[in-house]
Amino acid sequence: MRTIVIGSNSFSGQDFIRHILDNDHEVVGISRSSQKEQYELSYNKKDSNFKFSQLDLNGDTERIIGEIKDFSPHYVVNFAAQSIVEHSWNCPEDWYNTNVTSLAKLLPTLSDTDSLVRYLQISTPEVYGSCEDRIVESRNYNPSTPYASSKAAADALLNVYHKQGLPVCWVRSANVYGARQQLFKIIPKVVVSILQGKKLPLHGGGFSTRSFIHISDVSKAELLVLKEGDVGGIYHISHEEEVSIRDLVALICQKMGKSFADCVDEVGERKGKDRAYTLDSKKLNGLGWFSEVKLEEGIEEVIAWVKEHRVHEKGLPLDYIHKR
């Protein structure tokens, strides 16, 4: 099976590539940044079934279209997105350019690709806005941030093309984590901050609730939806276990033998921060998927990865740096 992964350098994209290479796919990975170091990738970047193309979804549209036409993929999976919530307030046009406009430029070509069996869009539960009850896939959109509204717009645009025959389906995942994740994400950021002796700013006291799910569980779900999901279907990837950010940070501190009070500074809440997402994954369970990695086990993996590769000593930024 020939598969194109757009956003192949993303945390979720690189892990998904490992899963499909293990399942005999020939893969073209497309990302705007240069290929990462091996310690940041879960797949072997020298695998004979993998080719990497450094192309920017915003600026290299024609070259990406050329890759699609030359490769004649059976599957295209799109992880590429401007996805940081807080910074989307500063220049929302950048989020719309990547998440909507650039995608729109690819859709005519994808619609005319005869080999295409399935296009998988990586969406987000943030399109629903803050929800206290358990959300099913038919829930109406109510985004709270420019990022969330841009992803909702992309989903709506894809639905228009689905009505004209594009074999699209969607996944929306709970908070993903694991080894190799970007250091500005909460779990690796806490681990690295502790090892560097820095205090973590805990927004709003950390009382918002999230469901954290390990990246390997997510990649398995995405591959299952790609192969067996209904065309036009939306699938939630989550499980029953939920935790407040405060309790999550406290758990990491306990795993690393540190005092919670010594490791955090409580600061004001982020603008537009949703209080909770609780996703119902029964639809995906019906395809035979269930999460396997427990939160404590996954956190221990992240700690071990950071220590093994001495990530905390590499001088890497712990805050998101926006690239226009």
Phi and psi restraints in degrees (value plus and minus 20) as a CYANA .aco file:
   2 ARG   PHI    -116.9   -76.9
   2 ARG   PSI     106.0   146.0
   3 THR   PHI    -152.1  -112.1
   3 THR   PSI     113.0   153.0
   4 ILE   PHI    -123.8   -83.8
   4 ILE   PSI     108.9   148.9
   5 VAL   PHI    -133.3   -93.3
   5 VAL   PSI      91.3   131.3
   6 ILE   PHI    -111.2   -71.2
   6 ILE   PSI     110.1   150.1
   7 GLY   PHI      64.2   104.2
   7 GLY   PSI      19.0    59.0
   8 SER   PHI     -88.9   -48.9
   8 SER   PSI     -40.4    -0.4
   9 ASN   PHI    -107.0   -67.0
   9 ASN   PSI     -25.4    14.6
  10 SER   PHI     -86.8   -46.8
  10 SER   PSI     139.0   179.0
  11 PHE   PHI     -76.2   -36.2
  11 PHE   PSI     -68.7   -28.7
  12 SER   PHI     -91.3   -51.3
  12 SER   PSI     -56.9   -16.9
  13 GLY   PHI     -83.4   -43.4
  13 GLY   PSI     -65.1   -25.1
  14 GLN   PHI     -86.4   -46.4
  14 GLN   PSI     -54.7   -14.7
  15 ASP   PHI     -93.5   -53.5
  15 ASP   PSI     -56.6   -16.6
  16 PHE   PHI     -82.0   -42.0
  16 PHE   PSI     -58.5   -18.5
  17 ILE   PHI     -79.1   -39.1
  17 ILE   PSI     -61.1   -21.1
  18 ARG   PHI     -77.9   -37.9
  18 ARG   PSI     -62.8   -22.8
  19 HIS   PHI     -86.9   -46.9
  19 HIS   PSI     -60.9   -20.9
  20 ILE   PHI     -98.1   -58.1
  20 ILE   PSI     -49.8    -9.8
  21 LEU   PHI     -83.9   -43.9
  21 LEU   PSI     -56.5   -16.5
  22 ASP   PHI     -88.7   -48.7
  22 ASP   PSI     -35.8     4.2
  23 ASN   PHI    -130.5   -90.5
  23 ASN   PSI      10.8    50.8
  24 ASP   PHI      44.6    84.6
  24 ASP   PSI      15.9    55.9
  25 HIS   PHI    -113.5   -73.5
  25 HIS   PSI     126.6   166.6
  26 GLU   PHI    -115.0   -75.0
  26 GLU   PSI     106.7   146.7
  27 VAL   PHI    -145.1  -105.1
  27 VAL   PSI     115.9   155.9
  28 VAL   PHI    -131.2   -91.2
  28 VAL   PSI     100.1   140.1
  29 GLY   PHI    -120.4   -80.4
  29 GLY   PSI     113.0   153.0
  30 ILE   PHI    -143.3  -103.3
  30 ILE   PSI     107.0   147.0
  31 SER   PHI    -172.9  -132.9
  31 SER   PSI     132.2   172.2
  32 ARG   PHI     -98.1   -58.1
  32 ARG   PSI     -43.4    -3.4
  33 SER   PHI    -111.1   -71.1
  33 SER   PSI     139.9   179.9
  34 SER   PHI     -86.1   -46.1
  34 SER   PSI     139.3   179.3
  35 GLN   PHI     -82.5   -42.5
  35 GLN   PSI     121.9   161.9
  36 LYS   PHI     -95.5   -55.5
  36 LYS   PSI     147.4   187.4
  37 GLU   PHI     -87.0   -47.0
  37 GLU   PSI     134.8   174.8
  38 GLN   PHI     -80.6   -40.6
  38 GLN   PSI     -54.7   -14.7
  39 TYR   PHI     -86.4   -46.4
  39 TYR   PSI     -37.4     2.6
  40 GLU   PHI    -112.3   -72.3
  40 GLU   PSI     -21.5    18.5
  41 LEU   PHI    -140.2  -100.2
  41 LEU   PSI     117.6   157.6
  42 SER   PHI    -107.6   -67.6
  42 SER   PSI     -32.6     7.4
  43 TYR   PHI    -125.1   -85.1
  43 TYR   PSI     143.1   183.1
  44 ASN   PHI    -102.1   -62.1
  44 ASN   PSI      92.4   132.4
  45 LYS   PHI     -89.8   -49.8
  45 LYS   PSI     -28.1    11.9
  46 LYS   PHI    -117.5   -77.5
  46 LYS   PSI     -11.7    28.3
  47 ASP   PHI     -76.1   -36.1
  47 ASP   PSI     113.2   153.2
  48 SER   PHI     -86.2   -46.2
  48 SER   PSI     -38.4     1.6
  49 ASN   PHI    -114.1   -74.1
  49 ASN   PSI      -9.8    30.2
  50 PHE   PHI    -142.4  -102.4
  50 PHE   PSI     116.0   156.0
  51 LYS   PHI    -149.1  -109.1
  51 LYS   PSI     115.2   155.2
  52 PHE   PHI    -129.8   -89.8
  52 PHE   PSI     114.6   154.6
  53 SER   PHI    -145.5  -105.5
  53 SER   PSI      99.3   139.3
  54 GLN   PHI    -104.0   -64.0
  54 GLN   PSI      79.1   119.1
  55 LEU   PHI    -158.5  -118.5
  55 LEU   PSI     119.3   159.3
  56 ASP   PHI    -114.2   -74.2
  56 ASP   PSI     102.4   142.4
  57 LEU   PHI     -75.9   -35.9
  57 LEU   PSI     -51.0   -11.0
  58 ASN   PHI    -101.4   -61.4
  58 ASN   PSI     -52.0   -12.0
  59 GLY   PHI    -135.1   -95.1
  59 GLY   PSI     -31.8     8.2
  60 ASP   PHI    -139.9   -99.9
  60 ASP   PSI      18.4    58.4
  61 THR   PHI     -75.6   -35.6
  61 THR   PSI     -66.8   -26.8
  62 GLU   PHI     -84.9   -44.9
  62 GLU   PSI     -56.5   -16.5
  63 ARG   PHI     -90.4   -50.4
  63 ARG   PSI     -55.8   -15.8
  64 ILE   PHI     -86.7   -46.7
  64 ILE   PSI     -60.8   -20.8
  65 ILE   PHI     -79.9   -39.9
  65 ILE   PSI     -59.2   -19.2
  66 GLY   PHI     -82.7   -42.7
  66 GLY   PSI     -60.6   -20.6
  67 GLU   PHI     -81.0   -41.0
  67 GLU   PSI     -61.9   -21.9
  68 ILE   PHI     -83.9   -43.9
  68 ILE   PSI     -64.7   -24.7
  69 LYS   PHI     -87.6   -47.6
  69 LYS   PSI     -58.8   -18.8
  70 ASP   PHI     -92.2   -52.2
  70 ASP   PSI     -57.0   -17.0
  71 PHE   PHI    -106.6   -66.6
  71 PHE   PSI     -43.6    -3.6
  72 SER   PHI      27.3    67.3
  72 SER   PSI      44.4    84.4
  73 PRO   PHI     -91.4   -51.4
  73 PRO   PSI     129.3   169.3
  74 HIS   PHI    -101.7   -61.7
  74 HIS   PSI     -51.0   -11.0
  75 TYR   PHI    -154.1  -114.1
  75 TYR   PSI     123.4   163.4
  76 VAL   PHI    -150.0  -110.0
  76 VAL   PSI     109.3   149.3
  77 VAL   PHI    -142.8  -102.8
  77 VAL   PSI     108.4   148.4
  78 ASN   PHI    -131.7   -91.7
  78 ASN   PSI      83.5   123.5
  79 PHE   PHI    -115.9   -75.9
  79 PHE   PSI     -31.8     8.2
  80 ALA   PHI     -86.0   -46.0
  80 ALA   PSI     108.4   148.4
  81 ALA   PHI    -189.1  -149.1
  81 ALA   PSI     127.9   167.9
  82 GLN   PHI    -100.8   -60.8
  82 GLN   PSI      98.7   138.7
  83 SER   PHI    -149.5  -109.5
  83 SER   PSI     -13.4    26.6
  84 ILE   PHI    -110.8   -70.8
  84 ILE   PSI      99.3   139.3
  85 VAL   PHI     -84.4   -44.4
  85 VAL   PSI     -74.4   -34.4
  86 GLU   PHI     -77.1   -37.1
  86 GLU   PSI     -63.3   -23.3
  87 HIS   PHI     -98.0   -58.0
  87 HIS   PSI     -32.9     7.1
  88 SER   PHI     -87.1   -47.1
  88 SER   PSI     -37.1     2.9
  89 TRP   PHI     -92.8   -52.8
  89 TRP   PSI     -45.6    -5.6
  90 ASN   PHI     -97.9   -57.9
  90 ASN   PSI     -58.1   -18.1
  91 CYS   PHI    -167.5  -127.5
  91 CYS   PSI      51.8    91.8
  92 PRO   PHI     -78.4   -38.4
  92 PRO   PSI     -43.8    -3.8
  93 GLU   PHI     -83.1   -43.1
  93 GLU   PSI     -51.3   -11.3
  94 ASP   PHI     -86.3   -46.3
  94 ASP   PSI     -58.8   -18.8
  95 TRP   PHI     -86.8   -46.8
  95 TRP   PSI     -60.6   -20.6
  96 TYR   PHI     -90.3   -50.3
  96 TYR   PSI     -55.5   -15.5
  97 ASN   PHI     -80.0   -40.0
  97 ASN   PSI     -68.2   -28.2
  98 THR   PHI     -95.0   -55.0
  98 THR   PSI     -68.8   -28.8
  99 ASN   PHI    -100.5   -60.5
  99 ASN   PSI     -40.8    -0.8
 100 VAL   PHI    -144.2  -104.2
 100 VAL   PSI     -80.8   -40.8
 101 THR   PHI     -82.4   -42.4
 101 THR   PSI     -67.2   -27.2
 102 SER   PHI     -86.3   -46.3
 102 SER   PSI     -57.5   -17.5
 103 LEU   PHI     -81.4   -41.4
 103 LEU   PSI     -62.2   -22.2
 104 ALA   PHI     -78.7   -38.7
 104 ALA   PSI     -53.7   -13.7
 105 LYS   PHI     -88.9   -48.9
 105 LYS   PSI     -45.3    -5.3
 106 LEU   PHI    -106.1   -66.1
 106 LEU   PSI     -44.0    -4.0
 107 LEU   PHI     -82.9   -42.9
 107 LEU   PSI     -58.1   -18.1
 108 PRO   PHI     -79.9   -39.9
 108 PRO   PSI     -60.2   -20.2
 109 THR   PHI     -86.7   -46.7
 109 THR   PSI     -64.7   -24.7
 110 LEU   PHI     -80.9   -40.9
 110 LEU   PSI     -59.2   -19.2
 111 SER   PHI     -85.1   -45.1
 111 SER   PSI     -47.7    -7.7
 112 ASP   PHI    -116.7   -76.7
 112 ASP   PSI     -14.5    25.5
 113 THR   PHI    -105.9   -65.9
 113 THR   PSI      82.6   122.6
 114 ASP   PHI     -82.9   -42.9
 114 ASP   PSI     -48.8    -8.8
 115 SER   PHI     -94.9   -54.9
 115 SER   PSI     -35.7     4.3
 116 LEU   PHI     -89.2   -49.2
 116 LEU   PSI      99.7   139.7
 117 VAL   PHI    -112.1   -72.1
 117 VAL   PSI     -57.8   -17.8
 118 ARG   PHI    -176.5  -136.5
 118 ARG   PSI     117.8   157.8
 119 TYR   PHI    -132.0   -92.0
 119 TYR   PSI     104.6   144.6
 120 LEU   PHI    -130.0   -90.0
 120 LEU   PSI     101.3   141.3
 121 GLN   PHI    -120.0   -80.0
 121 GLN   PSI     106.6   146.6
 122 ILE   PHI    -106.2   -66.2
 122 ILE   PSI      82.0   122.0
 123 SER   PHI    -114.9   -74.9
 123 SER   PSI    -180.4  -140.4
 124 THR   PHI    -169.9  -129.9
 124 THR   PSI     125.2   165.2
 125 PRO   PHI     -89.2   -49.2
 125 PRO   PSI     -30.7     9.3
 126 GLU   PHI     -86.7   -46.7
 126 GLU   PSI     -33.4     6.6
 127 VAL   PHI     -83.5   -43.5
 127 VAL   PSI     -41.8    -1.8
 128 TYR   PHI    -104.2   -64.2
 128 TYR   PSI     -35.4     4.6
 129 GLY   PHI      55.9    95.9
 129 GLY   PSI    -193.1  -153.1
 130 SER   PHI     -91.2   -51.2
 130 SER   PSI     109.3   149.3
 131 CYS   PHI    -157.9  -117.9
 131 CYS   PSI     110.5   150.5
 132 GLU   PHI    -111.8   -71.8
 132 GLU   PSI     -48.7    -8.7
 133 ASP   PHI    -106.9   -66.9
 133 ASP   PSI     152.8   192.8
 134 ARG   PHI    -100.3   -60.3
 134 ARG   PSI     104.3   144.3
 135 ILE   PHI    -109.2   -69.2
 135 ILE   PSI     111.9   151.9
 136 VAL   PHI    -120.6   -80.6
 136 VAL   PSI     147.1   187.1
 137 GLU   PHI     -86.2   -46.2
 137 GLU   PSI     -38.3     1.7
 138 SER   PHI    -108.8   -68.8
 138 SER   PSI     -15.5    24.5
 139 ARG   PHI     -80.3   -40.3
 139 ARG   PSI     119.0   159.0
 140 ASN   PHI     -87.9   -47.9
 140 ASN   PSI     131.3   171.3
 141 TYR   PHI     -94.6   -54.6
 141 TYR   PSI     121.5   161.5
 142 ASN   PHI    -173.8  -133.8
 142 ASN   PSI      40.9    80.9
 143 PRO   PHI     -84.6   -44.6
 143 PRO   PSI     129.4   169.4
 144 SER   PHI    -130.1   -90.1
 144 SER   PSI     -26.5    13.5
 145 THR   PHI    -160.0  -120.0
 145 THR   PSI     140.9   180.9
 146 PRO   PHI     -77.7   -37.7
 146 PRO   PSI     -59.1   -19.1
 147 TYR   PHI     -77.7   -37.7
 147 TYR   PSI     -71.9   -31.9
 148 ALA   PHI     -81.6   -41.6
 148 ALA   PSI     -59.5   -19.5
 149 SER   PHI     -88.9   -48.9
 149 SER   PSI     -52.3   -12.3
 150 SER   PHI     -87.7   -47.7
 150 SER   PSI     -58.7   -18.7
 151 LYS   PHI     -89.2   -49.2
 151 LYS   PSI     -55.9   -15.9
 152 ALA   PHI     -84.9   -44.9
 152 ALA   PSI     -59.8   -19.8
 153 ALA   PHI     -83.5   -43.5
 153 ALA   PSI     -61.0   -21.0
 154 ALA   PHI     -82.5   -42.5
 154 ALA   PSI     -62.4   -22.4
 155 ASP   PHI     -82.7   -42.7
 155 ASP   PSI     -60.6   -20.6
 156 ALA   PHI     -85.2   -45.2
 156 ALA   PSI     -61.1   -21.1
 157 LEU   PHI     -83.3   -43.3
 157 LEU   PSI     -63.2   -23.2
 158 LEU   PHI     -83.9   -43.9
 158 LEU   PSI     -54.8   -14.8
 159 ASN   PHI     -84.2   -44.2
 159 ASN   PSI     -55.4   -15.4
 160 VAL   PHI     -80.8   -40.8
 160 VAL   PSI     -65.2   -25.2
 161 TYR   PHI     -90.7   -50.7
 161 TYR   PSI     -51.2   -11.2
 162 HIS   PHI     -80.7   -40.7
 162 HIS   PSI     -59.5   -19.5
 163 LYS   PHI     -83.1   -43.1
 163 LYS   PSI     -41.7    -1.7
 164 GLN   PHI    -119.8   -79.8
 164 GLN   PSI     -10.5    29.5
 165 GLY   PHI      93.6   133.6
 165 GLY   PSI     -24.4    15.6
 166 LEU   PHI     -87.3   -47.3
 166 LEU   PSI     105.2   145.2
 167 PRO   PHI    -100.9   -60.9
 167 PRO   PSI      51.5    91.5
 168 VAL   PHI    -120.0   -80.0
 168 VAL   PSI     127.4   167.4
 169 CYS   PHI    -162.2  -122.2
 169 CYS   PSI     145.5   185.5
 170 TRP   PHI    -147.4  -107.4
 170 TRP   PSI     130.0   170.0
 171 VAL   PHI    -147.3  -107.3
 171 VAL   PSI     124.9   164.9
 172 ARG   PHI    -151.3  -111.3
 172 ARG   PSI     100.2   140.2
 173 SER   PHI    -130.3   -90.3
 173 SER   PSI     130.8   170.8
 174 ALA   PHI     -83.6   -43.6
 174 ALA   PSI     159.3   199.3
 175 ASN   PHI     -81.3   -41.3
 175 ASN   PSI      98.2   138.2
 176 VAL   PHI    -109.6   -69.6
 176 VAL   PSI     124.4   164.4
 177 TYR   PHI    -170.3  -130.3
 177 TYR   PSI     151.0   191.0
 178 GLY   PHI     130.7   170.7
 178 GLY   PSI     155.3   195.3
 179 ALA   PHI     -79.0   -39.0
 179 ALA   PSI     125.6   165.6
 180 ARG   PHI      62.5   102.5
 180 ARG   PSI     -14.8    25.2
 181 GLN   PHI     -92.6   -52.6
 181 GLN   PSI     133.7   173.7
 182 GLN   PHI     -76.8   -36.8
 182 GLN   PSI     120.5   160.5
 183 LEU   PHI     -92.2   -52.2
 183 LEU   PSI     -32.7     7.3
 184 PHE   PHI    -102.5   -62.5
 184 PHE   PSI     -26.2    13.8
 185 LYS   PHI     -97.5   -57.5
 185 LYS   PSI     132.8   172.8
 186 ILE   PHI     -79.5   -39.5
 186 ILE   PSI     -65.6   -25.6
 187 ILE   PHI     -90.0   -50.0
 187 ILE   PSI     -73.5   -33.5
 188 PRO   PHI     -84.4   -44.4
 188 PRO   PSI     -50.9   -10.9
 189 LYS   PHI     -84.4   -44.4
 189 LYS   PSI     -60.8   -20.8
 190 VAL   PHI     -84.0   -44.0
 190 VAL   PSI     -66.4   -26.4
 191 VAL   PHI     -79.8   -39.8
 191 VAL   PSI     -70.2   -30.2
 192 VAL   PHI     -86.0   -46.0
 192 VAL   PSI     -60.7   -20.7
 193 SER   PHI     -80.2   -40.2
 193 SER   PSI     -62.4   -22.4
 194 ILE   PHI     -83.0   -43.0
 194 ILE   PSI     -65.1   -25.1
 195 LEU   PHI     -86.4   -46.4
 195 LEU   PSI     -47.1    -7.1
 196 GLN   PHI    -110.6   -70.6
 196 GLN   PSI     -23.1    16.9
 197 GLY   PHI      54.3    94.3
 197 GLY   PSI       3.6    43.6
 198 LYS   PHI    -122.7   -82.7
 198 LYS   PSI     131.4   171.4
 199 LYS   PHI    -108.1   -68.1
 199 LYS   PSI     123.4   163.4
 200 LEU   PHI    -113.4   -73.4
 200 LEU   PSI     109.4   149.4
 201 PRO   PHI     -91.9   -51.9
 201 PRO   PSI     100.9   140.9
 202 LEU   PHI    -123.1   -83.1
 202 LEU   PSI      82.3   122.3
 203 HIS   PHI     -90.0   -50.0
 203 HIS   PSI     110.7   150.7
 204 GLY   PHI      42.0    82.0
 204 GLY   PSI       0.0    40.0
 205 GLY   PHI      60.1   100.1
 205 GLY   PSI     -23.8    16.2
 206 GLY   PHI      56.9    96.9
 206 GLY   PSI       7.2    47.2
 207 PHE   PHI    -111.7   -71.7
 207 PHE   PSI     -24.0    16.0
 208 SER   PHI     -89.1   -49.1
 208 SER   PSI     130.1   170.1
 209 THR   PHI    -129.9   -89.9
 209 THR   PSI     117.7   157.7
 210 ARG   PHI    -159.2  -119.2
 210 ARG   PSI     139.8   179.8
 211 SER   PHI    -128.3   -88.3
 211 SER   PSI      98.4   138.4
 212 PHE   PHI    -119.0   -79.0
 212 PHE   PSI     112.5   152.5
 213 ILE   PHI    -150.8  -110.8
 213 ILE   PSI     117.0   157.0
 214 HIS   PHI     -90.4   -50.4
 214 HIS   PSI     124.3   164.3
 215 ILE   PHI     -78.9   -38.9
 215 ILE   PSI     -54.8   -14.8
 216 SER   PHI     -87.2   -47.2
 216 SER   PSI     -55.3   -15.3
 217 ASP   PHI     -85.1   -45.1
 217 ASP   PSI     -58.5   -18.5
 218 VAL   PHI     -87.2   -47.2
 218 VAL   PSI     -65.6   -25.6
 219 SER   PHI     -82.4   -42.4
 219 SER   PSI     -59.5   -19.5
 220 LYS   PHI     -82.6   -42.6
 220 LYS   PSI     -60.8   -20.8
 221 ALA   PHI     -85.1   -45.1
 221 ALA   PSI     -62.9   -22.9
 222 GLU   PHI     -82.5   -42.5
 222 GLU   PSI     -61.3   -21.3
 223 LEU   PHI     -86.0   -46.0
 223 LEU   PSI     -58.6   -18.6
 224 LEU   PHI     -83.8   -43.8
 224 LEU   PSI     -63.8   -23.8
 225 VAL   PHI     -84.8   -44.8
 225 VAL   PSI     -60.5   -20.5
 226 LEU   PHI     -78.1   -38.1
 226 LEU   PSI     -60.4   -20.4
 227 LYS   PHI    -109.6   -69.6
 227 LYS   PSI     -57.1   -17.1
 228 GLU   PHI    -143.8  -103.8
 228 GLU   PSI     -25.8    14.2
 229 GLY   PHI     -91.0   -51.0
 229 GLY   PSI     137.7   177.7
 230 ASP   PHI     -93.7   -53.7
 230 ASP   PSI     115.1   155.1
 231 VAL   PHI     -80.0   -40.0
 231 VAL   PSI     112.3   152.3
 232 GLY   PHI      66.9   106.9
 232 GLY   PSI     -21.4    18.6
 233 GLY   PHI    -108.2   -68.2
 233 GLY   PSI     131.4   171.4
 234 ILE   PHI    -134.0   -94.0
 234 ILE   PSI     116.0   156.0
 235 TYR   PHI    -151.4  -111.4
 235 TYR   PSI     110.5   150.5
 236 HIS   PHI    -109.1   -69.1
 236 HIS   PSI     119.5   159.5
 237 ILE   PHI    -137.1   -97.1
 237 ILE   PSI      85.2   125.2
 238 SER   PHI    -182.1  -142.1
 238 SER   PSI    -195.1  -155.1
 239 HIS   PHI    -170.0  -130.0
 239 HIS   PSI    -197.3  -157.3
 240 GLU   PHI     -98.3   -58.3
 240 GLU   PSI     -42.0    -2.0
 241 GLU   PHI     -92.9   -52.9
 241 GLU   PSI     104.3   144.3
 242 GLU   PHI    -148.1  -108.1
 242 GLU   PSI     133.5   173.5
 243 VAL   PHI    -172.3  -132.3
 243 VAL   PSI     124.8   164.8
 244 SER   PHI     -95.4   -55.4
 244 SER   PSI     134.5   174.5
 245 ILE   PHI     -79.6   -39.6
 245 ILE   PSI     -55.9   -15.9
 246 ARG   PHI     -81.6   -41.6
 246 ARG   PSI     -67.9   -27.9
 247 ASP   PHI     -88.5   -48.5
 247 ASP   PSI     -52.7   -12.7
 248 LEU   PHI     -82.3   -42.3
 248 LEU   PSI     -68.5   -28.5
 249 VAL   PHI     -82.3   -42.3
 249 VAL   PSI     -61.0   -21.0
 250 ALA   PHI     -82.2   -42.2
 250 ALA   PSI     -58.0   -18.0
 251 LEU   PHI     -84.9   -44.9
 251 LEU   PSI     -63.0   -23.0
 252 ILE   PHI     -83.5   -43.5
 252 ILE   PSI     -63.0   -23.0
 253 CYS   PHI     -78.8   -38.8
 253 CYS   PSI     -62.9   -22.9
 254 GLN   PHI     -84.4   -44.4
 254 GLN   PSI     -61.0   -21.0
 255 LYS   PHI     -83.3   -43.3
 255 LYS   PSI     -49.1    -9.1
 256 MET   PHI    -121.6   -81.6
 256 MET   PSI     -11.3    28.7
 257 GLY   PHI      49.9    89.9
 257 GLY   PSI      12.7    52.7
 258 LYS   PHI    -140.8  -100.8
 258 LYS   PSI     136.0   176.0
 259 SER   PHI    -101.2   -61.2
 259 SER   PSI     113.3   153.3
 260 PHE   PHI     -76.8   -36.8
 260 PHE   PSI     -65.7   -25.7
 261 ALA   PHI     -82.5   -42.5
 261 ALA   PSI     -50.5   -10.5
 262 ASP   PHI    -100.7   -60.7
 262 ASP   PSI     -30.4     9.6
 263 CYS   PHI    -131.5   -91.5
 263 CYS   PSI     -26.0    14.0
 264 VAL   PHI    -152.0  -112.0
 264 VAL   PSI     133.6   173.6
 265 ASP   PHI    -142.7  -102.7
 265 ASP   PSI     103.5   143.5
 266 GLU   PHI    -100.7   -60.7
 266 GLU   PSI     108.0   148.0
 267 VAL   PHI    -149.3  -109.3
 267 VAL   PSI     156.8   196.8
 268 GLY   PHI     -86.4   -46.4
 268 GLY   PSI     141.1   181.1
 269 GLU   PHI     -94.1   -54.1
 269 GLU   PSI     132.3   172.3
 270 ARG   PHI     -93.0   -53.0
 270 ARG   PSI     130.0   170.0
 271 LYS   PHI     -85.7   -45.7
 271 LYS   PSI     108.1   148.1
 272 GLY   PHI      54.7    94.7
 272 GLY   PSI      -5.8    34.2
 273 LYS   PHI     -87.1   -47.1
 273 LYS   PSI     104.9   144.9
 274 ASP   PHI     -99.0   -59.0
 274 ASP   PSI     119.8   159.8
 275 ARG   PHI     -92.7   -52.7
 275 ARG   PSI     -57.3   -17.3
 276 ALA   PHI    -180.4  -140.4
 276 ALA   PSI     130.3   170.3
 277 TYR   PHI    -149.3  -109.3
 277 TYR   PSI     107.2   147.2
 278 THR   PHI    -150.1  -110.1
 278 THR   PSI      83.3   123.3
 279 LEU   PHI    -111.3   -71.3
 279 LEU   PSI     120.1   160.1
 280 ASP   PHI    -111.8   -71.8
 280 ASP   PSI     101.2   141.2
 281 SER   PHI    -129.4   -89.4
 281 SER   PSI       0.0    40.0
 282 LYS   PHI     -81.6   -41.6
 282 LYS   PSI     -52.2   -12.2
 283 LYS   PHI     -82.7   -42.7
 283 LYS   PSI     -63.0   -23.0
 284 LEU   PHI     -91.3   -51.3
 284 LEU   PSI     -56.1   -16.1
 285 ASN   PHI     -78.0   -38.0
 285 ASN   PSI     -51.7   -11.7
 286 GLY   PHI     -85.8   -45.8
 286 GLY   PSI     -39.8     0.2
 287 LEU   PHI    -108.5   -68.5
 287 LEU   PSI     -23.0    17.0
 288 GLY   PHI      82.3   122.3
 288 GLY   PSI     -11.0    29.0
 289 TRP   PHI    -115.4   -75.4
 289 TRP   PSI     116.9   156.9
 290 PHE   PHI    -165.0  -125.0
 290 PHE   PSI     123.7   163.7
 291 SER   PHI     -87.5   -47.5
 291 SER   PSI     129.7   169.7
 292 GLU   PHI    -142.2  -102.2
 292 GLU   PSI     -53.0   -13.0
 293 VAL   PHI    -108.3   -68.3
 293 VAL   PSI     101.7   141.7
 294 LYS   PHI     -95.4   -55.4
 294 LYS   PSI     132.2   172.2
 295 LEU   PHI     -78.6   -38.6
 295 LEU   PSI     -65.5   -25.5
 296 GLU   PHI     -82.2   -42.2
 296 GLU   PSI     -59.7   -19.7
 297 GLU   PHI     -83.5   -43.5
 297 GLU   PSI     -62.9   -22.9
 298 GLY   PHI     -86.5   -46.5
 298 GLY   PSI     -59.7   -19.7
 299 ILE   PHI     -83.0   -43.0
 299 ILE   PSI     -62.1   -22.1
 300 GLU   PHI     -80.8   -40.8
 300 GLU   PSI     -55.9   -15.9
 301 GLU   PHI     -84.3   -44.3
 301 GLU   PSI     -63.0   -23.0
 302 VAL   PHI     -83.3   -43.3
 302 VAL   PSI     -64.9   -24.9
 303 ILE   PHI     -79.4   -39.4
 303 ILE   PSI     -64.6   -24.6
 304 ALA   PHI     -84.1   -44.1
 304 ALA   PSI     -59.8   -19.8
 305 TRP   PHI     -84.9   -44.9
 305 TRP   PSI     -65.4   -25.4
 306 VAL   PHI     -80.4   -40.4
 306 VAL   PSI     -64.8   -24.8
 307 LYS   PHI     -90.0   -50.0
 307 LYS   PSI     -62.7   -22.7
 308 GLU   PHI     -80.1   -40.1
 308 GLU   PSI     -62.6   -22.6
 309 HIS   PHI    -117.2   -77.2
 309 HIS   PSI     -14.0    26.0
 310 ARG   PHI      30.5    70.5
 310 ARG   PSI      24.1    64.1
 311 VAL   PHI     -80.6   -40.6
 311 VAL   PSI     -54.2   -14.2
 312 HIS   PHI     -89.5   -49.5
 312 HIS   PSI     -31.0     9.0
 313 GLU   PHI    -123.5   -83.5
 313 GLU   PSI     -17.5    22.5
 314 LYS   PHI    -107.2   -67.2
 314 LYS   PSI     -24.1    15.9
 315 GLY   PHI      51.2    91.2
 315 GLY   PSI       4.2    44.2
 316 LEU   PHI     -99.4   -59.4
 316 LEU   PSI     124.9   164.9
 317 PRO   PHI     -88.2   -48.2
 317 PRO   PSI     123.2   163.2
 318 LEU   PHI    -117.0   -77.0
 318 LEU   PSI     -22.9    17.1
 319 ASP   PHI    -135.7   -95.7
 319 ASP   PSI     131.3   171.3
 320 TYR   PHI     -84.3   -44.3
 320 TYR   PSI     113.9   153.9
 321 ILE   PHI    -134.7   -94.7
 321 ILE   PSI      96.7   136.7
 322 HIS   PHI     -97.2   -57.2
 322 HIS   PSI     113.1   153.1
 323 LYS   PHI    -132.8   -92.8
 323 LYS   PSI     102.4   142.4
